[in-house]
Amino acid sequence: MAKAVCDAGPLIHLAEIHQESLLSQFSPLVIPFVVLSEPNSFKAPSTLRFEVQTPSSDERLRAIETLRSTLEAGEIDAISICLTSPGAIFLSDDPAKTMTKVK
């Protein structure tokens, strides 16, 4: 199983169609703390197993420098965590043109 870090979009949209179970193919599934605290964000069902992480301030600053004009806090924290997790998959619903800045 692959590690995945997820921002709010995929979590919200999968919940809307009652398909949160699709996320069980990732281990661990990591959700940034800021994503869980966003208004109108994802409400985790009790059956979904995930870890909550907060990036270090250095990781977050590095991501902010690269992405400050295009992404919100949840995306920035998810990318920050991915930057120090080799091989992790980033799950997002943001446009690919925005994500090209992460490389």
HELIX and SHEET records of a PDB file:
HELIX    1   1 ALA A    8  GLU A   16  1                                   9    
HELIX    2   2 GLU A   20  GLN A   25  5                                   6    
HELIX    3   3 PHE A   33  SER A   37  1                                   5    
HELIX    4   4 SER A   57  LEU A   67  1                                  11    
HELIX    5   5 ALA A   73  LEU A   83  1                                  11    
HELIX    6   6 ALA A   96  MET A   99  1                                   4    
HELIX    7   7 THR A  100  VAL A  102  5                                   3    
SHEET    1   A 4 GLU A  51  GLN A  53  0                                        
SHEET    2   A 4 PHE A  26  PRO A  32  1                                        
SHEET    3   A 4 ALA A   2  CYS A   6  1                                        
SHEET    4   A 4 ILE A  89  LEU A  91  1                                        
END                                                                             
